[in-house]
Amino acid sequence: MTSSTDLAALLCSRLCHDMLSPVGALTNGLELLRDEKNPDMRKRCLELLEQSAKISADKLKFFRLAYGAAGGFGETVPAEEPQALIAGLVSANERLSLQWAVAEPMLSKPVVKVLLNMSAIAIDALLRGGTLAVGAERNGGATEIAVRASGPRVAFDPNIGKALDGSLPESELSGRTAPAHLVRLLAAESGGGVQYALTPDALVMGAILPDG
């Protein structure tokens, strides 16, 4: 059985993997700026640095709440916080658009983590862009979450699906599948469950998390 330490290490690996590109872009941009003398090119370098810095900050804020203990000591988080974090990731790719359908003003921390991690999985599946639709509502003492990724090409690693439904051996978990495993654990801890469906042009993931 995967220990909490092992899972934390895998999630850290995923975080480092996702941060490598924007941080690398910052480093490259600074090197170019140091040697560049043309005013127009220096201006372009600064614009790229600003863009990479924003992407880096948005991702760190996202991972802090998706994996960590952000949101203070309360049991709930305002719904606009995960909405802003997901919108930040979507804005980094002009081929992506976000549809937000969460009516609840406050969400429990487990619900927020499931929602964020499912959204990240969905974004990764939209290789050629598309629409990320995120919804959540309370129904009969539980919160129902639905995340849909639709676009011209949806790429979904079968092992992520296995991590979601629990059929992936824990010995085979990786940084790529750890977020899906976390989603399943969070749902199971609340007495709920996770399911997904995949077609050539859409990935739909759903979770039910009972209160308490």
C-alpha positions, 0 to 999 in steps of 0.5 A: 500500500502506498504510504502518505510519504510515497504519495507526497513524493510522487505529487512533488515529482509531478509539481516539479515536472510541470514547473520545469517549462515555465521556470526554464523559460524564465532562465532562457529569457534572462540569458537573452535579455543579458546579451540583447542590445536591440530595444525592440528585442529587449522589450519582447524578452521582457514580455516573455519573462512577464508571461513565464513569471505569471504562468509560474505563479499561477501553477504554484498557486494551483498546486498549493491548493490542489496538493497542499494545505492552502486555504487557511484552517477552515473546513471550506474554501470560497468557490471563486478561489478554485475558479480563479486557479483553473482560469489561470491555467486555462489562460496560459493556452489561447486554444483553451476555454473554460465553462464554470458551472458551480453555484455553491458559494463555499466548497469543502477542501476535499471537494476543492482538491478533487475539482482542481485535480480533475481539471488538471487531468482534463487540461492535459487531455486537450492536446489541441485545445478545446473546452474545459467544463467544470460543474459542482452542486450539492444534492442530498447531503453530498457534493457532485462534481463533473469535469468535461474536456472536449476538443478535436483531440482528446488524449487520455493515458489509460493508466490515469483512468486505472488510477481513478477507478482503483485498478492500477497497482499502487506499485505502478503509480507515477508522478503522472498518475498520482493526482488521479490516485489522490482524487480516488483516495479523497472520494473514498475517504468521504464514502463517495466514488469516482467514475469517468467516460472517454470518447474520441472527442470528450473525457468526462469525469465525475465524483460524489463526495458525501458530507462529513 
